[in-house]
Amino acid sequence: MNGFSLFATVGAFLLLSACTSGEKCCEAPAKKAIYNPNGDSELALLMRDMFDEGMRVREAVSEGKRPLPNWDADAIFTAHATQPEKVATPEFKAYAQSFLEAAKAMEDASPEAYRQSYQGMVKTCVACHRSMSRPHRQDQ
């Protein structure tokens, strides 16, 4: 085997072993997943952030702690939506206000009532999403 063949063989071996060693050296960087095929609106991103924060709070509540959520709940009224016509309805505004009141109740709850107030806040989210996911007539 001449010097070039030996060099090429060793180089190929190193390249293949480097890319199969569990590191992601040969892969393109992962892109952030888009959950909404219509794009990610400000409101969708806000709600995902609030969901993630709610899950963090849920974990802490299950450990007997009383964490305050770290979110900008008031932005629910101003964030641009994927379907602006839905958030312009009195129904959405009422659900958003109900959520803000439930979040405030969590902040004000005693340690003994905190778990229940957290569950109440989650119920307002579920009620809104169930209602707003239904088709709505334009004249409502």
N, C-alpha and C positions, 0 to 999 in steps of 0.2 A: 504494500500500500504506500503510495507516495505521500509526501507531506500535505498536499492540498486535499487529498481524499480524507486523510486523517483529521485535518482541521474542519472540513465540511461535516464529517460524521459527528465529531465532538460538538460542534456548533449546533447541529440539528438536535442532538440529544439534549443539550442544555436548554434550548428553546422549548422543546416539547415538555421536558420535565418541569420547567419553570411555570408553564401555563397549566399544568395538571396538578400542581402542588396545593391546590385549594385556594390560591390567590386569584384575584380577578384581573390579572395583568393584561390578558388578551381580549377582554370584553369591553364593550362601550359602556360608559357610565349610565347607570339606570336613570330613567326619566321619572319624574313624579307622576303617579297614576292619576289619570283624569277619570273621575267617577261619572261625570255627566257628559253624555255625548254631545250636548249642546254647548259645552264649555263650562268653566267654573266661574260663576258670578260672585260678586262680593258677598251676597247673602248666603250662597252655598258654602263658601269658605268660612264665613262667620259661624254658620251652624255646625260645620265639621269641627271647628275649633271649640265651640261650646260643647259639642258631644264629647270630644276628647277630654276636656276639662271636667265635664260631668262624670266621666268614667274614673278620673283621678279622684274626684270627691267621693264617688261611690266606694272606691277601695278604702279610702281613709275612714269613711263612715262605718264600713264593715269592721274596721279595727277599733271602733269606739271613739274615733277622733271627730273633731268638729271644724273641718277646714272651710275657709271661705273661698268660693269659686273666684278664679282670676279670669274674668271675661268682661267685655264691653257690651253688656246686655242691651244698653240703649241703642246701640248701632243697628239693632233689629229693625228700627223704624227708618233708617237712612241708607242702609246698604242696598246697592243695586241688585235686583233679582234677575234670574234667568227668564222668568215670566212676570214682567212688571204688572201686568193686568191682574194677577192673583193677589199681589201684595197691596194693590190699590183698593181692595174691597174692605168694607166695614168689618166683615168676618175676620180677615187676617189681622186687622188692627186690634180687634177685640181679643183675639188669641194672643197677640204680641203683648198687649197690656196685661193680660192674665199671667203671662210668663214673667213679666217684670215684677208683678205683685208677688208671685210665688218665690222669685229669687230674693226679693226684699224680706219676705217672711222667713226665708232660710237665714238671712243675715241677723234677723231680730230674734230668732228662736232660742229658747233656753237649751242647754245641753241635753236635757231630757226629751225635748220636742224636736230636736234637730233632725233625727232620722225620718220622722214623720213629715217634716217640712221638706226634706229632700225628695221624698217619695211624691209629695204633692207637686213639686216643681216638675218632676219627670212626667207625671200624669198630664200636666198642661202641655208639655211637648208632644206627647203621644196623641192627645186629643186634636191638637192643631194639625199634625201631620196626617192623621186619619181624615180629617175634614177637608184639608186643602188638597189632598191627593185625588179627591173625587173631581170629575169634570164639573165645571161651573158654567152656567149660562151667562151670556154677556149682559143680560138685562137685570141681573141680581145686584 
